[in-house]
Amino acid sequence: MTNKTIQAVVVLYGMRAEQSVALRTFMQYCHILHGDCHLCVYNNSSDIVVEFPEAEVVNAHENDGLAKAYNYALKRAQQNGSQWLLLLDQDTELTEAYFQSLDAFVSADQTDYIAAVPTLVQNGIHMSPAAYRPWKGVAWRCDPVTAAGVKDGMVFTAFNSGALMNVDKLQEMSGFNADFPLDMLDHWMFYQFHLKGWKTCVLDCELAHSLSENTGMNPERYRNYLHAHLHWAKRIGWTTALMFRFRMFLSWIQQILRHSDRTNRKFTWNIIFSKS
């Protein structure tokens, strides 16, 4: 596959197309890309009908999460011969510098890379990309990663938002893992890239990002996140799962001291001893 076309997907939840800063800034700067760019808007809110004439729109009957939406866009990329798949969160504010970096990467035909990712920051703090020790996992503090790369023995990981991924390589690994429909999908994918020895490029640009676990989750989402994280940790290794449980024990103590939501405290305690 030599076509430099990009298939982009914006996943919406709880908002209309005109409310998404990602869609607004995408349409503002996508002209910077020299190759063709197909856009898919995947709406995960069954109570909202999204319309967006500039793109293909999928109105799901229920919340399909991310994996299903991404796999749909991957299928579309294969059908239209796109070389790259661009993943975008609804609230990621894209910039001119981001599209310039994206265009330079794609124009260089860097097909030996699995992905290219921007630096994501929240309130001035580096959030992604990062590196961690496999035995320790991502529940503990991870090292920020720049273009300089990662240290030996560490795993490169990044958030989905703004990530550009190689369609051929994604197809080789059968797409996005449905076992992680939402939470931990990004960490699972980048761990598979690590196992295969595939390289990721850190783009020379920075985007503002809002991480849901830092801005607060409702109890149902928090419980799902904990179970997804434990599921991920157990598949990486028993020490990773043990370290996650220990980290959650410390979090449980912090939640008590801070008088956090009682339901969330209960979920934190339960995941420490969960057998699932």
Solvent accessible surface area in square Angstrom, and as a share of the most:
residue,aa,sasa,rsa
1,M,97,0.43
2,T,121,0.70
3,N,71,0.36
4,K,80,0.34
5,T,6,0.03
6,I,4,0.02
7,Q,3,0.01
8,A,0,0.00
9,V,0,0.00
10,V,0,0.00
11,V,13,0.07
12,L,0,0.00
13,Y,127,0.48
14,G,50,0.49
15,M,37,0.16
16,R,112,0.41
17,A,3,0.03
18,E,125,0.56
19,Q,109,0.49
20,S,0,0.00
21,V,27,0.16
22,A,0,0.00
23,L,2,0.01
24,R,139,0.51
25,T,9,0.05
26,F,5,0.02
27,M,74,0.33
28,Q,100,0.44
29,Y,45,0.17
30,C,33,0.20
31,H,138,0.62
32,I,32,0.16
33,L,17,0.08
34,H,162,0.72
35,G,35,0.34
36,D,101,0.52
37,C,41,0.25
38,H,76,0.34
39,L,17,0.08
40,C,0,0.00
41,V,0,0.00
42,Y,8,0.03
43,N,0,0.00
44,N,5,0.03
45,S,6,0.04
46,S,76,0.49
47,D,126,0.65
48,I,29,0.15
49,V,102,0.58
50,V,3,0.02
51,E,138,0.62
52,F,31,0.13
53,P,133,0.83
54,E,105,0.47
55,A,20,0.16
56,E,58,0.26
57,V,42,0.24
58,V,30,0.17
59,N,60,0.31
60,A,12,0.09
61,H,175,0.78
62,E,116,0.52
63,N,83,0.43
64,D,22,0.11
65,G,7,0.07
66,L,26,0.13
67,A,2,0.01
68,K,118,0.50
69,A,0,0.00
70,Y,0,0.00
71,N,47,0.24
72,Y,63,0.24
73,A,0,0.00
74,L,9,0.04
75,K,115,0.49
76,R,81,0.30
77,A,0,0.00
78,Q,61,0.27
79,Q,108,0.48
80,N,52,0.27
81,G,23,0.22
82,S,0,0.00
83,Q,4,0.02
84,W,0,0.00
85,L,0,0.00
86,L,0,0.00
87,L,0,0.00
88,L,0,0.00
89,D,36,0.19
90,Q,36,0.16
91,D,72,0.37
92,T,1,0.01
93,E,91,0.41
94,L,2,0.01
95,T,47,0.27
96,E,87,0.39
97,A,51,0.39
98,Y,0,0.00
99,F,0,0.00
100,Q,94,0.42
101,S,20,0.13
102,L,0,0.00
103,D,17,0.09
104,A,64,0.50
105,F,8,0.03
106,V,10,0.06
107,S,57,0.37
108,A,60,0.47
109,D,68,0.35
110,Q,58,0.26
111,T,58,0.34
112,D,79,0.41
113,Y,44,0.17
114,I,0,0.00
115,A,0,0.00
116,A,0,0.00
117,V,1,0.01
118,P,2,0.01
119,T,21,0.12
120,L,1,0.01
121,V,22,0.13
122,Q,20,0.09
123,N,143,0.74
124,G,72,0.69
125,I,113,0.57
126,H,52,0.23
127,M,38,0.17
128,S,2,0.01
129,P,0,0.00
130,A,11,0.09
131,A,2,0.02
132,Y,5,0.02
133,R,92,0.34
134,P,41,0.26
135,W,131,0.46
136,K,64,0.27
137,G,3,0.03
138,V,21,0.12
139,A,21,0.17
140,W,51,0.18
141,R,191,0.70
142,C,30,0.18
143,D,51,0.26
144,P,67,0.42
145,V,3,0.02
146,T,81,0.47
147,A,87,0.68
148,A,101,0.78
149,G,41,0.40
150,V,59,0.34
151,K,140,0.59
152,D,138,0.71
153,G,54,0.52
154,M,16,0.07
155,V,0,0.00
156,F,30,0.12
157,T,3,0.02
158,A,2,0.02
159,F,28,0.12
160,N,8,0.04
161,S,1,0.01
162,G,0,0.00
163,A,0,0.00
164,L,0,0.00
165,M,0,0.00
166,N,5,0.02
167,V,0,0.00
168,D,61,0.32
169,K,34,0.14
170,L,0,0.00
171,Q,96,0.43
172,E,119,0.53
173,M,33,0.15
174,S,103,0.67
175,G,5,0.05
176,F,5,0.02
177,N,34,0.17
178,A,80,0.62
179,D,80,0.42
180,F,1,0.00
181,P,71,0.45
182,L,60,0.30
183,D,16,0.08
184,M,11,0.05
185,L,0,0.00
186,D,19,0.10
187,H,22,0.10
188,W,26,0.09
189,M,1,0.00
190,F,3,0.01
191,Y,26,0.10
192,Q,29,0.13
193,F,4,0.02
194,H,76,0.34
195,L,110,0.55
196,K,95,0.40
197,G,58,0.56
198,W,45,0.16
199,K,100,0.42
200,T,28,0.17
201,C,30,0.18
202,V,22,0.13
203,L,10,0.05
204,D,138,0.71
205,C,16,0.10
206,E,105,0.47
207,L,2,0.01
208,A,64,0.50
209,H,18,0.08
210,S,56,0.36
211,L,29,0.14
212,S,41,0.26
213,E,85,0.38
214,N,87,0.45
215,T,87,0.50
216,G,56,0.54
217,M,31,0.14
218,N,96,0.49
219,P,52,0.33
220,E,111,0.50
221,R,66,0.24
222,Y,30,0.11
223,R,99,0.36
224,N,75,0.39
225,Y,28,0.11
226,L,2,0.01
227,H,81,0.36
228,A,19,0.15
229,H,7,0.03
230,L,2,0.01
231,H,71,0.31
232,W,0,0.00
233,A,0,0.00
234,K,83,0.35
235,R,103,0.38
236,I,25,0.13
237,G,25,0.24
238,W,191,0.67
239,T,42,0.24
240,T,3,0.02
241,A,8,0.06
242,L,100,0.50
243,M,39,0.17
244,F,2,0.01
245,R,49,0.18
246,F,101,0.42
247,R,60,0.22
248,M,20,0.09
249,F,74,0.31
250,L,58,0.29
251,S,18,0.12
252,W,60,0.21
253,I,64,0.33
254,Q,71,0.32
255,Q,27,0.12
256,I,73,0.37
257,L,131,0.65
258,R,176,0.64
259,H,159,0.71
260,S,35,0.23
261,D,73,0.38
262,R,189,0.69
263,T,57,0.33
264,N,24,0.12
265,R,52,0.19
266,K,126,0.53
267,F,33,0.14
268,T,0,0.00
269,W,100,0.35
270,N,69,0.36
271,I,3,0.02
272,I,17,0.09
273,F,125,0.52
274,S,19,0.12
275,K,192,0.82
276,S,92,0.59
